[in-house]
Amino acid sequence: MPRGLDEIWFKLRDAAPFGAAGLTPVRPEWQSDFRLVAVTGGQGMLAAGDRAVPLRSGVVYISPPGENLRADVAAAYRLEMYVFRFQALTPDETDSGAVPLPRHAPEIPLAGEPLPYPATALVSLCKTVCACRSSLDPLERFRGQTVFEDLLHRLFKEALSGSEQQLDAALETVRTYIEQHYEKEVTVKRLAEMSRISPRHLMRLFKESYGMTIGEYTKELRRAGKRPAGMLARSALAERYLLPEAAGHRFG
């Protein structure tokens, strides 16, 4: 990535809820800017240029400028989404002014990739941004910009925190440590320091990967008095965000 995220000027230009049934263009009038599509309900496919991207609740897709988007939804479903139009610009390096103005659209991380996001939190953030944007109060509209930037920050932080292979290895290290020390006090803080994953992120990944919380796993080990072989059906991180009918497509 040629520029750091701190050098990019993000400006939210519009935000709106969007429902799709059948084959529906996704805000074609917004193609000149980046579009962030946040799916909050239903499932279907997103035709992004010449690619088909599976969608379901809790998935975010950042579309680069100029990309044609169409939502393709089966008759039995309806996609519920929010679409955010925003600019991402960087200063002109040749600008000699004291305050360089943002002029060029850079490449930004995650554009063109489907990204997982906790569905409940996503719904709350989307509703807040849209409510703020439609307010007559300038301070509320300003708040909408900051909430949108918070959504971007969380996406960037999670996606850029490490590869899936690194996360898999870190989770296996955590699980092994718990199995070896379950008779003692095992704290999330200690596990987070060991895995170099934030406590909140670690708890969510562990639950999604192994089907139970860290505390529940520790209690099961203590109850059994030993490592119960096969207690956990390992569900690979690569399979966490698969659509039932879209095997082979990976989210995250």
Secondary structure, DSSP 8 states (H G I E B T S, - for coil): --S-GGG-EEEEEEEEEEEE-EEEE--GGGTTSEEEEEEEE-EEEEEETTEEEEEETTEEEEE-TT--EEEEE-TT--EEEEEEEEEEEEE-TT--SSS--EEE----TTBT-EEE--HHHHHHHHHHHHHHHT-S-HHHHHHHHHHHHHHHHHHHHHHTS--HHHHHHHHHHHHHHHHHHTTS---HHHHHHHHTS-HHHHHHHHHHHHSS-HHHHHHHHHHHTS--TT-S----GGGTT--TT-TT----
